[in-house]
Amino acid sequence: METIDIVKKAADALRDKKAEDVTVIDITEISTVADYFIIANGSNQNQLLAMKDAVDETLYKEGLRIKQVEGNNRSSWILMDYQDVIVHLFSKEDRIFYDLERIWRDGKVIEV
């Protein structure tokens, strides 16, 4: 499976769980950390967990295993590392505070 297909499936899983403001940033030209960041926010803790579970289940069905997860059922920022794709799930407040789109503004925001 191509990396962009992973991104599309993860973004679709987030949208299915009503994730807000799903943003994909292509960082292939500026970082060796990953190829893409997917950033989304949810309106409450239960939604964040549902978003996390949806991405994990969708990608697991495609044969992808998560490398690492940061955050737990009380976190307002959950990071899911799929090696070439990193998914960031935030509360609205934390997304504004950390402002990853500004930090990674040299990347290219893409539509999927």
Protein Blocks (a to p, Z undefined) as FASTA:
>chain_A
ZZklmmmmmmmmmmmnopahiacddfklmockbmbdcddddfbfklmmmmmmmmmmmmmm
nopacfbdcddfkbcbdcddehjaccddddfklmmmnommlmmmmpccddZZ
